[in-house]
């Protein structure tokens, strides 16, 4: 969102995101993976420091003390850390006005190192690093890396170093599968001057009829009717659609995860979908993965007639000692959310409690589980209907 801060409505969302990140900063200056946790997450801390540096430079309410503590932690991380995030940390330090040029000669030569060198004004070194990158370098997905992020960082670094872009941003954008990767796409596109907007206008047609027109040289939000849309313009333009509508129920699907749900009245053993107002219900979720997963997110939407009371977690696997719990759980108004940084192979069970509050017939949307940084690994359970009789 920081790369799109001029888009109408973006500022409120950015400020809310910054507040959440600040709530996770620890005394050391590092950041936890979720609010309320005490342990720093190394890769997440580098990313959070990057956001705070960008937010403060963009005029958002981020104290100098918070940024200084984050940058001081990055200095220590450079000395003691391991993995590809160290070059990322070096770039964030340079971006935050605390460069460490001595590290340019000792860290692995990847796209972030080239970007860090360019940010420090070491243009020739940046060009040397970028021109000799190993095209077959494999990203470390456990450190939030991805092929798309690596490519966008390389494109941005080449522009900063005065080199021609070796790929069109739109071609790399087509490879993005997750919101995380699209965020890096926005940063690269916002920092690139290769496709600067020209003069003239952009026109939108619905069903062959002109429905909206706007100048190319500014950001504009347009409301257009539904239908077959066509865009024409007098020069390069970038656009995004925000589509609203009702999505029909999706069938259960298993793509690396299997997830199913059962509602059980407390004191009974068998699942059921008919209850009375006031009943206490145990919501049982079963998640199976045939292999270990990283950064797993689970959501279980609530039927409208139920409200969550308490969260109780159990994990069971074929080998108990190899099982890992979901370590972060959030009880929200309309759903329960949970995440696990690492989830072992096997069957995992989660149980949480809800109170039936209102009589009626309610849809129970399907529970979902996914590997957050690999959109191809996910699971969707079955939707259902819950019948609630008056007390």
FENDAJO-V554795 format. One record per residue. OMEGA is omega in degrees with one decimal (NA if undefined). D_CENTER is the distance of its C-alpha to the mean C-alpha in whole Angstrom. Layout:
omega=OMEGA d_center=D_CENTER
omega=OMEGA d_center=D_CENTER
This chain:
omega=-179.9 d_center=11
omega=177.9 d_center=14
omega=-179.2 d_center=15
omega=-172.1 d_center=16
omega=178.4 d_center=17
omega=177.9 d_center=21
omega=179.7 d_center=19
omega=178.9 d_center=21
omega=-176.3 d_center=19
omega=-172.8 d_center=16
omega=-179.4 d_center=18
omega=-179.9 d_center=18
omega=178.8 d_center=14
omega=-179.5 d_center=14
omega=177.9 d_center=17
omega=178.6 d_center=15
omega=178.9 d_center=12
omega=179.1 d_center=14
omega=178.5 d_center=16
omega=-179.6 d_center=14
omega=179.4 d_center=13
omega=179.4 d_center=17
omega=-178.8 d_center=18
omega=179.7 d_center=16
omega=-178.8 d_center=18
omega=-179.6 d_center=21
omega=-178.8 d_center=25
omega=-174.1 d_center=24
omega=176.1 d_center=22
omega=-176.0 d_center=19
omega=173.8 d_center=16
omega=-179.7 d_center=15
omega=177.9 d_center=12
omega=176.6 d_center=13
omega=177.0 d_center=16
omega=178.3 d_center=19
omega=-175.9 d_center=19
omega=-175.2 d_center=21
omega=178.1 d_center=20
omega=172.2 d_center=18
omega=-168.5 d_center=15
omega=-179.1 d_center=16
omega=177.7 d_center=14
omega=179.3 d_center=11
omega=177.4 d_center=14
omega=-179.9 d_center=15
omega=179.7 d_center=11
omega=177.3 d_center=12
omega=177.4 d_center=16
omega=-179.9 d_center=15
omega=-178.4 d_center=13
omega=177.6 d_center=16
omega=178.9 d_center=19
omega=-178.4 d_center=17
omega=-179.7 d_center=17
omega=179.3 d_center=21
omega=178.0 d_center=22
omega=175.7 d_center=21
omega=179.3 d_center=23
omega=-173.2 d_center=21
omega=175.9 d_center=22
omega=-175.8 d_center=21
omega=176.4 d_center=24
omega=-178.8 d_center=26
omega=179.1 d_center=26
omega=179.2 d_center=23
omega=-179.8 d_center=22
omega=179.3 d_center=25
omega=178.4 d_center=24
omega=-179.7 d_center=21
omega=177.0 d_center=23
omega=176.8 d_center=25
omega=179.0 d_center=23
omega=176.1 d_center=22
omega=178.5 d_center=26
omega=179.1 d_center=26
omega=176.7 d_center=23
omega=-178.4 d_center=25
omega=-169.1 d_center=28
omega=-172.5 d_center=27
omega=176.4 d_center=23
omega=173.5 d_center=23
omega=-174.1 d_center=21
omega=-179.7 d_center=19
omega=179.8 d_center=17
omega=176.9 d_center=21
omega=174.4 d_center=21
omega=178.6 d_center=18
omega=179.3 d_center=19
omega=177.9 d_center=22
omega=-179.2 d_center=21
omega=176.5 d_center=19
omega=178.2 d_center=23
omega=179.4 d_center=24
omega=-179.5 d_center=22
omega=177.1 d_center=23
omega=178.3 d_center=27
omega=-174.8 d_center=27
omega=177.5 d_center=28
omega=-173.4 d_center=29
omega=-178.5 d_center=31
omega=-178.0 d_center=32
omega=-177.9 d_center=29
omega=-177.5 d_center=29
omega=-172.4 d_center=32
omega=-178.7 d_center=31
omega=-179.7 d_center=27
omega=-177.2 d_center=26
omega=177.1 d_center=26
omega=-175.6 d_center=23
omega=179.1 d_center=21
omega=178.7 d_center=20
omega=176.0 d_center=23
omega=178.2 d_center=25
omega=177.6 d_center=22
omega=179.0 d_center=24
omega=178.4 d_center=27
omega=179.8 d_center=27
omega=178.7 d_center=26
omega=-179.4 d_center=29
omega=178.4 d_center=31
omega=-170.7 d_center=32
omega=-177.6 d_center=32
omega=177.8 d_center=34
omega=178.7 d_center=32
omega=179.4 d_center=29
omega=179.5 d_center=31
omega=179.6 d_center=32
omega=-173.8 d_center=29
omega=-177.6 d_center=27
omega=-177.6 d_center=30
omega=176.8 d_center=30
omega=177.3 d_center=27
omega=-177.5 d_center=27
omega=-178.9 d_center=26
omega=-178.1 d_center=25
omega=-178.1 d_center=23
omega=179.3 d_center=21
omega=178.3 d_center=17
omega=-173.8 d_center=16
omega=178.6 d_center=13
omega=177.8 d_center=14
omega=179.1 d_center=13
omega=-177.4 d_center=10
omega=177.6 d_center=12
omega=177.6 d_center=13
omega=-178.3 d_center=15
omega=179.4 d_center=14
omega=-179.8 d_center=12
omega=-178.7 d_center=16
omega=179.6 d_center=18
omega=176.9 d_center=16
omega=179.1 d_center=17
omega=178.5 d_center=20
omega=179.5 d_center=21
omega=-179.8 d_center=20
omega=179.5 d_center=22
omega=177.6 d_center=25
omega=-179.3 d_center=25
omega=-179.1 d_center=26
omega=178.4 d_center=28
omega=177.8 d_center=30
omega=175.5 d_center=30
omega=177.6 d_center=30
omega=-177.8 d_center=26
omega=174.7 d_center=27
omega=176.9 d_center=24
omega=179.6 d_center=24
omega=-178.4 d_center=20
omega=179.2 d_center=20
omega=178.0 d_center=21
omega=179.3 d_center=18
omega=-179.4 d_center=16
omega=-179.6 d_center=17
omega=-177.2 d_center=16
omega=179.6 d_center=12
omega=-174.6 d_center=11
omega=176.3 d_center=7
omega=178.8 d_center=5
omega=-180.0 d_center=4
omega=178.4 d_center=8
omega=175.4 d_center=9
omega=176.5 d_center=8
omega=176.3 d_center=11
omega=179.5 d_center=13
omega=178.2 d_center=13
omega=-178.8 d_center=14
omega=-178.8 d_center=17
omega=179.1 d_center=18
omega=-179.0 d_center=19
omega=-177.4 d_center=20
omega=175.6 d_center=22
omega=-173.6 d_center=26
omega=-178.2 d_center=27
omega=-178.7 d_center=26
omega=-179.5 d_center=27
omega=178.8 d_center=28
omega=177.6 d_center=32
omega=-179.3 d_center=34
omega=-174.8 d_center=35
omega=174.9 d_center=33
omega=-176.0 d_center=31
omega=-178.8 d_center=32
omega=-179.8 d_center=30
omega=173.8 d_center=33
omega=-178.0 d_center=32
omega=-179.8 d_center=35
omega=-179.2 d_center=37
omega=177.6 d_center=37
omega=-178.0 d_center=36
omega=-179.7 d_center=34
omega=177.1 d_center=32
omega=-177.9 d_center=32
omega=177.4 d_center=31
omega=-178.4 d_center=32
omega=-169.0 d_center=30
omega=178.0 d_center=30
omega=175.5 d_center=27
omega=-178.6 d_center=24
omega=172.8 d_center=25
omega=-177.1 d_center=24
omega=173.2 d_center=26
omega=-177.5 d_center=27
omega=179.7 d_center=28
omega=177.2 d_center=30
omega=178.2 d_center=28
omega=177.1 d_center=30
omega=-173.7 d_center=30
omega=176.0 d_center=29
omega=179.2 d_center=30
omega=169.8 d_center=29
omega=-179.5 d_center=32
omega=178.9 d_center=32
omega=-179.3 d_center=34
omega=179.7 d_center=32
omega=175.9 d_center=28
omega=176.4 d_center=25
omega=-176.8 d_center=22
omega=175.0 d_center=21
omega=177.7 d_center=18
omega=169.9 d_center=19
omega=-173.0 d_center=18
omega=176.5 d_center=20
omega=179.0 d_center=21
omega=-179.8 d_center=23
omega=179.6 d_center=23
omega=179.0 d_center=22
omega=179.5 d_center=25
omega=179.9 d_center=24
omega=177.9 d_center=23
omega=175.3 d_center=25
omega=-179.5 d_center=23
omega=-178.2 d_center=22
omega=178.0 d_center=21
omega=-177.8 d_center=19
omega=174.3 d_center=19
omega=170.4 d_center=19
omega=-179.2 d_center=22
omega=176.5 d_center=21
omega=-175.2 d_center=24
omega=175.5 d_center=25
omega=174.0 d_center=29
omega=-177.8 d_center=30
omega=174.6 d_center=33
omega=-178.1 d_center=36
omega=-177.0 d_center=36
omega=177.8 d_center=39
omega=-178.6 d_center=39
omega=-172.7 d_center=38
omega=174.7 d_center=37
omega=177.8 d_center=34
omega=178.7 d_center=35
omega=177.1 d_center=34
omega=-176.4 d_center=37
omega=171.8 d_center=37
omega=176.8 d_center=39
omega=-178.0 d_center=38
omega=179.3 d_center=37
omega=171.9 d_center=37
omega=-173.0 d_center=34
omega=171.0 d_center=32
omega=177.4 d_center=30
omega=-175.6 d_center=27
omega=178.1 d_center=27
omega=179.0 d_center=24
omega=-179.2 d_center=24
omega=177.7 d_center=22
omega=172.5 d_center=23
omega=-177.8 d_center=21
omega=180.0 d_center=24
omega=-179.7 d_center=22
omega=180.0 d_center=20
omega=179.7 d_center=16
omega=176.2 d_center=14
omega=-176.8 d_center=11
omega=177.8 d_center=12
omega=-179.2 d_center=11
omega=175.8 d_center=14
omega=176.4 d_center=15
omega=-179.8 d_center=18
omega=-178.6 d_center=19
omega=164.7 d_center=23
omega=-173.6 d_center=26
omega=-177.1 d_center=27
omega=-179.9 d_center=30
omega=172.7 d_center=29
omega=-177.0 d_center=27
omega=179.1 d_center=25
omega=-172.2 d_center=28
omega=-180.0 d_center=27
omega=178.4 d_center=24
omega=-171.9 d_center=26
omega=171.9 d_center=25
omega=175.7 d_center=26
omega=176.9 d_center=25
omega=178.8 d_center=28
omega=178.4 d_center=28
omega=174.7 d_center=31
omega=-172.2 d_center=31
omega=-174.4 d_center=30
omega=179.8 d_center=30
omega=-175.0 d_center=27
omega=176.5 d_center=25
omega=178.7 d_center=22
omega=163.1 d_center=21
omega=-172.2 d_center=18
omega=179.1 d_center=18
omega=-178.3 d_center=16
omega=177.0 d_center=17
omega=175.8 d_center=17
omega=-177.4 d_center=19
omega=-177.1 d_center=19
omega=-172.6 d_center=21
omega=-178.3 d_center=20
omega=170.3 d_center=19
omega=-179.5 d_center=18
omega=178.3 d_center=14
omega=177.7 d_center=14
omega=175.0 d_center=13
omega=177.0 d_center=14
omega=175.0 d_center=14
omega=177.6 d_center=16
omega=-176.3 d_center=18
omega=176.0 d_center=22
omega=178.1 d_center=23
omega=-178.1 d_center=25
omega=-179.9 d_center=25
omega=179.7 d_center=24
omega=176.3 d_center=25
omega=178.4 d_center=23
omega=173.5 d_center=26
omega=-173.0 d_center=25
omega=177.5 d_center=28
omega=174.9 d_center=28
omega=175.0 d_center=31
omega=-171.4 d_center=33
omega=-169.2 d_center=34
omega=176.6 d_center=35
omega=179.2 d_center=37
omega=177.0 d_center=36
omega=-172.0 d_center=34
omega=174.0 d_center=30
omega=174.8 d_center=28
omega=-178.5 d_center=25
omega=-175.2 d_center=22
omega=171.1 d_center=21
omega=-179.7 d_center=19
omega=175.4 d_center=16
omega=-178.1 d_center=14
omega=169.2 d_center=12
omega=-165.0 d_center=11
omega=-175.6 d_center=7
omega=172.3 d_center=7
omega=-173.8 d_center=11
omega=179.9 d_center=11
omega=-179.1 d_center=14
omega=-176.8 d_center=15
omega=175.7 d_center=15
omega=177.5 d_center=18
omega=177.2 d_center=19
omega=-178.8 d_center=22
omega=171.7 d_center=25
omega=-179.2 d_center=25
omega=179.5 d_center=28
omega=178.1 d_center=31
omega=178.5 d_center=32
omega=-179.2 d_center=35
omega=177.3 d_center=36
omega=176.2 d_center=40
omega=-178.6 d_center=42
omega=NA d_center=43
